[in-house]
Amino acid sequence: MTILPKETRIGHVHLKVANLERAIGFYRDVLGFDLVTRYGTQAAFLSAGGYHHHIGLNTWESKGGTPAPAGHTGLYHTAFLFPDRASLGAALQRVIDAGIAIDGSADHGVSEAVYLRDPDGNGVELYRDRDQADWPRDAEGNLAMFNAQLDVQALLAEAA
């Protein structure tokens, strides 16, 4: 039984960061989000497509802090859904051009994804969904996601 309406979405993510300017530089200049508003030197809100904000950044409790050590609880990653393969490829090219390391990539059948870290060590997934009609299904019609190698060069070629 579904309790939530199917239109329910995650509206935004709000991250504690060590350096606000560095974080803005990553999310605005590399990933391409628009800076919507700032609260002095301690917080900023960024968006895609004119929404009030998709990403909140603040240093209220984290200025100068360090990433959580491995093996601790916390955010695994934030996933940003791109509308098509070309825009995902363009974002990946900006990441590469900025010299940011790629942690991995995958074809999940339902989506294509690239994984990296922001300047504060937070996991970031950049992905695009395939059309639902093309999602892999088993003999009973259940979703059958998988984890296969992504052709990163073909993805980058889409951006060109």
N, CA, C and O of each residue as an XYZ file, in Angstrom:
640
protein
N       0.841     -1.187      0.000
C       0.000      0.000      0.000
C       0.884      1.248      0.000
O       1.764      1.391      0.849
N       0.649      2.138     -0.942
C       1.400      3.382     -1.035
C       0.759      4.426     -0.137
O      -0.448      4.657     -0.193
N       1.578      5.046      0.683
C       1.089      6.079      1.581
C       1.293      7.464      0.975
O       0.418      8.325      1.060
N       2.459      7.668      0.361
C       2.768      8.972     -0.221
C       2.220      9.087     -1.636
O       2.177      8.098     -2.367
N       1.804     10.276     -2.025
C       1.395     10.476     -3.421
C       2.587     10.234     -4.344
O       3.723     10.521     -3.966
N       2.347      9.713     -5.546
C       3.437      9.397     -6.468
C       4.198     10.646     -6.910
O       5.325     10.532     -7.392
N       3.620     11.814     -6.761
C       4.290     13.063     -7.138
C       5.291     13.544     -6.086
O       5.995     14.526     -6.322
N       5.368     12.885     -4.948
C       6.283     13.282     -3.880
C       7.724     13.199     -4.383
O       8.111     12.205     -4.996
N       8.505     14.226     -4.129
C       9.899     14.298     -4.554
C      10.748     14.856     -3.419
O      10.227     15.487     -2.499
N      12.039     14.624     -3.485
C      12.960     15.313     -2.587
C      13.137     16.708     -3.153
O      13.558     16.864     -4.300
N      12.826     17.702     -2.379
C      12.847     19.079     -2.856
C      14.222     19.708     -2.894
O      14.552     20.418     -3.845
N      15.030     19.461     -1.878
C      16.375     20.026     -1.859
C      17.246     19.278     -0.860
O      16.755     18.515     -0.028
N      18.528     19.511     -0.960
C      19.492     18.986     -0.008
C      20.206     20.195      0.596
O      20.501     21.166     -0.100
N      20.475     20.124      1.885
C      21.164     21.220      2.568
C      22.414     20.637      3.211
O      22.326     19.751      4.062
N      23.573     21.134      2.805
C      24.851     20.569      3.221
C      25.624     21.512      4.130
O      25.642     22.725      3.921
N      26.259     20.938      5.137
C      27.222     21.669      5.951
C      28.546     21.615      5.210
O      28.996     20.534      4.830
N      29.176     22.759      4.998
C      30.434     22.830      4.267
C      31.483     23.567      5.091
O      31.153     24.329      5.999
N      32.736     23.332      4.765
C      33.836     23.979      5.489
C      34.133     25.370      4.947
O      34.501     26.270      5.701
N      33.972     25.544      3.637
C      34.324     26.795      2.982
C      33.221     27.129      1.982
O      33.075     26.449      0.966
N      32.455     28.164      2.264
C      31.291     28.488      1.447
C      31.679     28.837      0.011
O      31.043     28.358     -0.928
N      32.709     29.661     -0.174
C      33.092     30.066     -1.529
C      33.537     28.866     -2.360
O      33.201     28.769     -3.540
N      34.286     27.960     -1.754
C      34.745     26.761     -2.454
C      33.554     25.892     -2.863
O      33.516     25.372     -3.978
N      32.590     25.737     -1.965
C      31.404     24.933     -2.259
C      30.561     25.580     -3.360
O      30.088     24.891     -4.264
N      30.374     26.891     -3.288
C      29.640     27.593     -4.350
C      30.346     27.389     -5.677
O      29.700     27.128     -6.692
N      31.666     27.506     -5.677
C      32.429     27.305     -6.908
C      32.176     25.948     -7.534
O      32.065     25.844     -8.756
N      32.084     24.905     -6.720
C      31.832     23.567     -7.235
C      30.411     23.450     -7.783
O      30.226     23.058     -8.935
N      29.421     23.781     -6.982
C      28.034     23.569     -7.388
C      27.581     24.543     -8.477
O      26.742     24.186     -9.304
N      28.115     25.756     -8.493
C      27.752     26.735     -9.525
C      28.638     26.589    -10.758
O      28.139     26.385    -11.865
N      29.948     26.693    -10.568
C      30.858     26.788    -11.707
C      31.152     25.451    -12.375
O      31.400     25.409    -13.580
N      31.130     24.368    -11.622
C      31.402     23.060    -12.212
C      30.104     22.355    -12.594
O      29.924     21.978    -13.752
N      29.193     22.172    -11.630
C      27.956     21.450    -11.939
C      26.957     22.303    -12.706
O      26.142     21.758    -13.451
N      26.993     23.628    -12.548
C      26.148     24.501    -13.355
C      24.894     25.037    -12.700
O      24.055     25.620    -13.386
N      24.735     24.862    -11.390
C      23.572     25.421    -10.707
C      23.694     26.940    -10.620
O      24.800     27.479    -10.600
N      22.551     27.628    -10.570
C      22.527     29.082    -10.427
C      22.536     29.449     -8.952
O      21.844     28.826     -8.147
N      23.321     30.459     -8.598
C      23.306     30.998     -7.239
C      22.062     31.868     -7.120
O      21.943     32.881     -7.809
N      21.128     31.473     -6.241
C      19.856     32.171     -6.099
C      19.959     33.277     -5.061
O      19.553     34.412     -5.311
N      20.502     32.943     -3.898
C      20.628     33.935     -2.833
C      21.722     33.531     -1.864
O      22.103     32.365     -1.766
N      22.216     34.538     -1.148
C      23.244     34.325     -0.126
C      22.763     34.938      1.176
O      22.003     35.906      1.183
N      23.213     34.367      2.256
C      23.013     34.955      3.576
C      24.397     35.289      4.101
O      25.005     34.506      4.832
N      24.886     36.462      3.720
C      26.203     36.908      4.139
C      27.286     35.936      3.703
O      27.296     35.460      2.568
N      28.198     35.651      4.626
C      29.317     34.764      4.331
C      29.091     33.361      4.877
O      30.009     32.541      4.891
N      27.856     33.079      5.333
C      27.609     31.810      6.003
C      26.695     30.836      5.281
O      26.698     29.650      5.610
N      25.918     31.289      4.316
C      24.985     30.374      3.662
C      24.664     30.846      2.251
O      24.731     32.037      1.947
N      24.316     29.896      1.400
C      23.923     30.201      0.025
C      22.939     29.143     -0.445
O      22.929     28.015      0.048
N      22.109     29.533     -1.413
C      21.129     28.626     -1.984
C      21.255     28.650     -3.497
O      21.312     29.716     -4.111
N      21.298     27.468     -4.089
C      21.486     27.320     -5.529
C      20.347     26.518     -6.132
O      19.689     25.734     -5.448
N      20.122     26.728     -7.439
C      18.962     26.133     -8.090
C      19.241     25.844     -9.554
O      20.194     26.360    -10.137
N      18.401     25.018    -10.127
C      18.351     24.818    -11.576
C      16.945     25.192    -12.038
O      15.957     24.810    -11.410
N      16.863     25.926    -13.116
C      15.567     26.203    -13.721
C      14.661     27.158    -12.977
O      13.449     27.134    -13.191
N      15.205     28.005    -12.103
C      14.401     29.016    -11.439
C      13.692     28.591    -10.171
O      12.957     29.384     -9.582
N      13.895     27.356     -9.737
C      13.307     26.905     -8.477
C      13.949     27.692     -7.332
O      15.069     28.179     -7.484
N      13.263     27.829     -6.185
C      13.821     28.636     -5.101
C      15.138     28.090     -4.580
O      16.037     28.873     -4.275
N      15.286     26.776     -4.467
C      16.598     26.171     -4.231
C      16.526     24.659     -4.272
O      15.578     24.044     -3.784
N      17.539     24.086     -4.860
C      17.749     22.646     -4.853
C      18.857     22.275     -3.875
O      18.881     21.172     -3.328
N      19.782     23.225     -3.664
C      20.929     22.986     -2.796
C      21.062     24.151     -1.829
O      21.083     25.312     -2.238
N      21.149     23.835     -0.549
C      21.504     24.804      0.466
C      22.909     24.475      0.952
O      23.250     23.306      1.134
N      23.709     25.485      1.159
C      25.066     25.316      1.683
C      25.214     26.235      2.885
O      24.791     27.390      2.840
N      25.814     25.728      3.965
C      26.049     26.622      5.094
C      27.302     26.217      5.853
O      27.759     25.076      5.790
N      27.849     27.209      6.583
C      29.016     26.980      7.441
C      28.663     27.229      8.903
O      29.559     27.425      9.725
N      27.382     27.225      9.242
C      26.933     27.558     10.590
C      27.600     26.684     11.657
O      27.982     27.182     12.716
N      27.739     25.405     11.384
C      28.342     24.489     12.357
C      29.583     23.798     11.811
O      30.113     22.882     12.441
N      30.054     24.235     10.634
C      31.095     23.448      9.962
C      32.243     24.254      9.377
O      33.117     23.675      8.732
N      32.276     25.580      9.579
C      33.327     26.398      8.978
C      34.700     25.846      9.358
O      35.010     25.664     10.536
N      35.515     25.585      8.336
C      36.855     25.060      8.560
C      36.888     23.596      8.955
O      37.954     23.067      9.271
N      35.746     22.933      8.943
C      35.666     21.539      9.376
C      36.259     20.572      8.369
O      36.662     20.955      7.270
N      36.301     19.332      8.764
C      36.829     18.276      7.913
C      35.714     17.281      7.584
O      34.725     17.196      8.313
N      35.867     16.530      6.492
C      34.866     15.522      6.160
C      34.783     14.456      7.245
O      35.751     14.205      7.962
N      33.615     13.836      7.355
C      33.449     12.727      8.300
C      34.386     11.598      7.897
O      34.556     11.331      6.708
N      34.990     10.937      8.865
C      35.898      9.836      8.521
C      35.137      8.649      7.932
O      33.944      8.468      8.179
N      35.854      7.852      7.151
C      35.258      6.650      6.566
C      34.763      5.741      7.684
O      35.345      5.701      8.768
N      33.708      5.029      7.418
C      33.175      4.099      8.402
C      32.182      4.719      9.365
O      31.745      4.056     10.305
N      31.816      5.972      9.152
C      30.847      6.648     10.007
C      29.550      6.880      9.237
O      29.538      6.860      8.006
N      28.485      7.097      9.954
C      27.199      7.353      9.314
C      27.166      8.766      8.754
O      27.967      9.619      9.136
N      26.247      8.996      7.860
C      26.073     10.306      7.249
C      25.619     10.163      5.811
O      25.200      9.088      5.382
N      25.704     11.223      5.096
C      25.279     11.267      3.704
C      26.157     10.355      2.854
O      27.383     10.464      2.897
N      25.547      9.458      2.083
C      26.304      8.631      1.152
C      26.554      9.424     -0.127
O      27.699      9.597     -0.545
N      25.478      9.903     -0.741
C      25.623     10.840     -1.854
C      24.303     11.547     -2.120
O      23.230     11.097     -1.718
N      24.427     12.659     -2.807
C      23.281     13.378     -3.333
C      23.271     13.107     -4.824
O      24.312     13.199     -5.475
N      22.119     12.774     -5.373
C      22.017     12.446     -6.791
C      21.284     13.553     -7.532
O      20.196     13.975     -7.139
N      21.903     14.013     -8.612
C      21.318     15.059     -9.440
C      20.888     14.445    -10.765
O      21.708     13.923    -11.521
N      19.586     14.518    -11.033
C      18.980     13.930    -12.222
C      19.016     14.937    -13.374
O      18.481     16.039    -13.263
N      19.651     14.546    -14.475
C      19.714     15.382    -15.665
C      18.623     14.935    -16.635
O      18.247     13.763    -16.645
N      18.112     15.857    -17.450
C      16.973     15.520    -18.310
C      17.315     14.614    -19.490
O      16.432     13.956    -20.041
N      18.586     14.575    -19.880
C      18.952     13.775    -21.047
C      20.444     13.456    -21.020
O      21.199     13.971    -20.195
N      20.835     12.601    -21.939
C      22.212     12.125    -22.002
C      23.186     13.255    -22.351
O      24.291     13.301    -21.810
N      22.795     14.155    -23.235
C      23.676     15.256    -23.639
C      24.001     16.171    -22.463
O      25.154     16.569    -22.294
N      23.004     16.511    -21.650
C      23.268     17.403    -20.511
C      24.092     16.695    -19.440
O      24.905     17.334    -18.772
N      23.897     15.388    -19.266
C      24.736     14.624    -18.343
C      26.170     14.596    -18.856
O      27.107     14.797    -18.083
N      26.351     14.351    -20.145
C      27.687     14.345    -20.729
C      28.370     15.691    -20.595
O      29.571     15.750    -20.329
N      27.625     16.776    -20.777
C      28.197     18.122    -20.640
C      28.640     18.376    -19.204
O      29.700     18.958    -18.977
N      27.835     17.943    -18.231
C      28.219     18.107    -16.821
C      29.469     17.294    -16.518
O      30.368     17.770    -15.824
N      29.532     16.085    -17.028
C      30.715     15.257    -16.822
C      31.943     15.923    -17.431
O      33.017     15.887    -16.830
N      31.814     16.519    -18.592
C      32.948     17.201    -19.219
C      33.428     18.362    -18.360
O      34.633     18.582    -18.243
N      32.494     19.120    -17.748
C      32.890     20.227    -16.861
C      33.644     19.696    -15.642
O      34.617     20.304    -15.197
N      33.193     18.566    -15.108
C      33.869     17.941    -13.962
C      35.297     17.571    -14.351
O      36.240     17.864    -13.615
N      35.456     16.936    -15.496
C      36.783     16.538    -15.972
C      37.648     17.764    -16.215
O      38.812     17.790    -15.816
N      37.088     18.785    -16.868
C      37.840     20.008    -17.159
C      38.296     20.707    -15.886
O      39.331     21.373    -15.880
N      37.525     20.558    -14.797
C      37.878     21.171    -13.513
C      38.909     20.343    -12.749
O      39.359     20.747    -11.677
N      39.283     19.186    -13.299
C      40.287     18.347    -12.650
C      39.768     17.572    -11.453
O      40.547     17.152    -10.598
N      38.465     17.380    -11.386
C      37.855     16.660    -10.268
C      37.886     15.162    -10.562
O      37.503     14.725    -11.647
N      38.338     14.395     -9.603
C      38.445     12.947     -9.775
C      37.061     12.309     -9.847
O      36.141     12.709     -9.135
N      36.933     11.323    -10.708
C      35.712     10.536    -10.824
C      35.909      9.279     -9.975
O      36.885      8.551    -10.157
N      34.982      9.024     -9.046
C      35.056      7.826     -8.196
C      34.610      6.576     -8.934
O      35.080      5.478     -8.638
N      33.706      6.734     -9.892
C      33.207      5.587    -10.630
C      32.047      5.980    -11.521
O      31.604      7.128    -11.518
N      31.560      5.011    -12.284
C      30.416      5.230    -13.149
C      29.729      3.881    -13.344
O      30.337      2.829    -13.148
N      28.463      3.925    -13.730
C      27.730      2.673    -13.896
C      26.519      2.862    -14.793
O      25.914      3.933    -14.862
N      26.196      1.777    -15.472
C      24.937      1.655    -16.197
C      24.068      0.755    -15.330
O      24.397     -0.413    -15.122
N      22.953      1.294    -14.821
C      22.075      0.532    -13.930
C      20.844     -0.018    -14.650
O      19.919     -0.526    -14.016
N      20.842      0.088    -15.964
C      19.681     -0.367    -16.720
C      18.594      0.679    -16.767
O      18.110      1.025    -17.845
N      18.206      1.184    -15.626
C      17.199      2.237    -15.536
C      17.827      3.617    -15.718
O      17.146      4.585    -16.058
N      19.150      3.690    -15.481
C      19.836      4.972    -15.503
C      21.305      4.789    -15.838
O      21.839      3.680    -15.805
N      21.945      5.906    -16.160
C      23.390      5.966    -16.333
C      23.908      6.971    -15.316
O      23.347      8.059    -15.180
N      24.983      6.617    -14.593
C      25.422      7.437    -13.476
C      26.935      7.578    -13.422
O      27.681      6.680    -13.813
N      27.363      8.736    -12.925
C      28.769      9.030    -12.672
C      28.860      9.486    -11.225
O      28.010     10.237    -10.745
N      29.906      9.023    -10.528
C      30.067      9.309     -9.103
C      31.356     10.071     -8.846
O      32.401      9.763     -9.420
N      31.269     11.073     -7.972
C      32.414     11.893     -7.597
C      32.187     12.462     -6.210
O      31.205     12.119     -5.552
N      33.084     13.327     -5.757
C      32.962     13.963     -4.445
C      33.047     15.470     -4.601
O      33.787     15.978     -5.443
N      32.280     16.182     -3.780
C      32.389     17.638     -3.770
C      33.615     18.026     -2.943
O      34.262     17.141     -2.383
N      33.959     19.313     -2.844
C      35.168     19.713     -2.120
C      35.167     19.353     -0.629
O      36.225     19.340      0.000
N      34.005     19.064     -0.064
C      33.922     18.684      1.341
C      33.842     17.176      1.536
O      33.602     16.702      2.646
N      34.042     16.427      0.463
C      34.041     14.971      0.551
C      32.668     14.343      0.474
O      32.548     13.127      0.619
N      31.618     15.134      0.250
C      30.268     14.589      0.107
C      30.146     13.872     -1.233
O      30.587     14.389     -2.260
N      29.550     12.686     -1.224
C      29.335     11.960     -2.458
C      28.326     12.660     -3.339
O      27.324     13.187     -2.857
N      28.598     12.663     -4.642
C      27.726     13.282     -5.636
C      27.520     12.281     -6.765
O      28.481     11.728     -7.301
N      26.272     12.056     -7.118
C      25.932     11.241     -8.285
C      25.305     12.148     -9.325
O      24.379     12.900     -9.021
N      25.800     12.083    -10.544
C      25.215     12.771    -11.681
C      24.628     11.672    -12.555
O      25.344     10.750    -12.945
N      23.336     11.751    -12.872
C      22.725     10.657    -13.631
C      21.592     11.139    -14.516
O      21.093     12.257    -14.394
N      21.210     10.241    -15.414
C      20.015     10.457    -16.233
C      19.259      9.137    -16.263
O      19.856      8.061    -16.304
N      17.951      9.239    -16.241
C      17.088      8.056    -16.327
C      16.806      7.732    -17.784
O      16.699      8.624    -18.626
N      16.688      6.451    -18.067
C      16.172      6.020    -19.357
C      14.642      6.141    -19.301
O      14.066      6.262    -18.220
N      13.996      6.108    -20.460
C      12.530      6.093    -20.488
C      12.043      4.866    -19.715
O      12.630      3.791    -19.831
N      10.992      5.017    -18.942
C      10.472      3.902    -18.144
C      10.127      2.691    -19.005
O      10.246      1.555    -18.544
N       9.709      2.910    -20.225
C       9.373      1.793    -21.115
C      10.600      0.937    -21.425
O      10.466     -0.226    -21.804
N      11.794      1.508    -21.265
C      13.039      0.790    -21.563
C      13.688      0.181    -20.321
O      14.741     -0.446    -20.431
N      13.088      0.349    -19.150
C      13.682     -0.199    -17.935
C      13.666     -1.727    -17.997
O      12.678     -2.317    -18.435
N      14.752     -2.371    -17.560
C      14.796     -3.839    -17.594
C      13.844     -4.457    -16.568
O      13.722     -3.985    -15.437
N      13.184     -5.514    -16.997
C      12.229     -6.202    -16.125
C      12.467     -7.707    -16.224
O      12.916     -8.216    -17.251
N      12.155     -8.408    -15.128
C      12.280     -9.863    -15.140
C      11.008    -10.477    -15.737
O      10.109     -9.755    -16.169
N      10.939    -11.802    -15.758
C       9.814    -12.510    -16.373
C       8.477    -12.164    -15.730
O       7.433    -12.236    -16.378
N       8.512    -11.781    -14.431
C       7.267    -11.431    -13.724
C       6.930     -9.946    -13.852
O       5.915     -9.494    -13.324
N       7.769     -9.193    -14.544
C       7.511     -7.770    -14.712
C       8.109     -6.886    -13.636
O       7.885     -5.676    -13.632
N       8.875     -7.481    -12.713
C       9.522     -6.689    -11.662
C      10.754     -5.980    -12.210
O      11.424     -6.480    -13.113
N      11.037     -4.824    -11.660
C      12.219     -4.070    -12.056
C      13.466     -4.913    -11.824
O      13.604     -5.534    -10.771
N      14.372     -4.940    -12.792
C      15.584     -5.770    -12.714
C      16.812     -4.894    -12.967
O      17.501     -5.043    -13.977
N      17.068     -3.988    -12.037
C      18.242     -3.121    -12.159
C      19.507     -3.964    -12.110
O      19.506     -5.080    -11.590
N      20.586     -3.417    -12.659
C      21.874     -4.093    -12.631
C      22.973     -3.056    -12.497
O      22.698     -1.857    -12.461
N      24.199     -3.505    -12.424
C      25.349     -2.631    -12.277
C      26.390     -3.038    -13.309
O      27.189     -3.941    -13.061
N      26.390     -2.380    -14.464
C      27.309     -2.695    -15.555
C      28.211     -1.497    -15.834
O      27.971     -0.394    -15.341
N      29.230     -1.726    -16.613
C      30.167     -0.657    -16.965
C      29.473      0.365    -17.857
O      28.749      0.004    -18.785
N      29.698      1.636    -17.568
C      29.158      2.724    -18.379
C      30.185      3.106    -19.440
O      31.374      3.214    -19.140
N      29.744      3.307    -20.652
C      30.626      3.788    -21.718
C      30.767      5.300    -21.569
O      30.001      6.073    -22.144
N      31.760      5.699    -20.788
C      31.968      7.114    -20.472
C      32.333      7.916    -21.725
O      31.889      9.055    -21.873
N      33.123      7.347    -22.615
C      33.506      8.059    -23.831
C      32.293      8.343    -24.715
O      32.202      9.415    -25.313
N      31.377      7.406    -24.801
C      30.147      7.633    -25.584
C      29.295      8.714    -24.927
O      28.676      9.526    -25.614
N      29.265      8.722    -23.599
C      28.524      9.755    -22.882
C      29.126     11.128    -23.159
O      28.394     12.081    -23.429
N      30.441     11.238    -23.095
C      31.114     12.513    -23.382
C      30.888     12.943    -24.829
O      30.765     14.137    -25.104
N      30.832     11.982    -25.761
C      30.598     12.304    -27.167
C      29.210     12.910    -27.361
O      29.014     13.730    -28.258
N      28.243     12.513    -26.526
C      26.887     13.077    -26.605
C      26.882     14.575    -26.298
O      26.038     15.318    -26.799
N      27.832     15.008    -25.472
C      27.883     16.409    -25.060
C      28.461     17.306    -26.143
O      28.256     18.520    -26.127
N      29.181     16.711    -27.078
C      29.928     17.500    -28.065
C      29.029     18.104    -29.115
O      29.508     18.794    -30.014
